[in-house]
Amino acid sequence: MTEEGGFTAFISLGSNIGDKAGYCRKGIDGLAATPRTVITARSRFYRTAPVDYTDQDWFVNVVVRIRTLLTPSALLARIGAVERAAGRERTGVRFGPRTLDMDILLFEDRIIKTPELTLPHPRMHKRRFVLQPLCDIDPAIVHPVFRKHIRTLLDHLDDE
């Protein structure tokens, strides 16, 4: 697949168990091995404090931009398979420790709300560990609901 074809999507990856950066790299490799999908950009790796459930180790977070011919639901299924291959188990505390967590942040400028998938990611505008890596890639991305640049959302983020 060429970089010009398909849809643009942004995927966040995070880990706070074991070789955190290694699990994130494994997730990136899993995306890179996805048929009809090409990684076109990657942010720096960030070490970040846990959010929501704070009684756990810090995370490593990264965001990638992809071009894909997959639909949003097919991409979500692929991400689930990559997470499971990295040992992800969806049991225990919500927002708790995990080997690999991958989320579709944006898929073009689509707004989707189904039982399986909400796009844009419903909490991305509140999370520095998502907004900062997105700004590494492209601070001029416009959030399709708030109609503001990602840089503006980051600049006005209230971390409290």
Beta strands, then each sheet from edge to edge (+ up, - down):
strand 1: 7-15
strand 2: 37-42
strand 3: 46-48
strand 4: 59-68
strand 5: 101-107
strand 6: 112-113
strand 7: 118-119
sheet 1: 2+ 4- 1+ 5-
sheet 2: 2+ 4- 3+
sheet 3: 6+ 7-
end
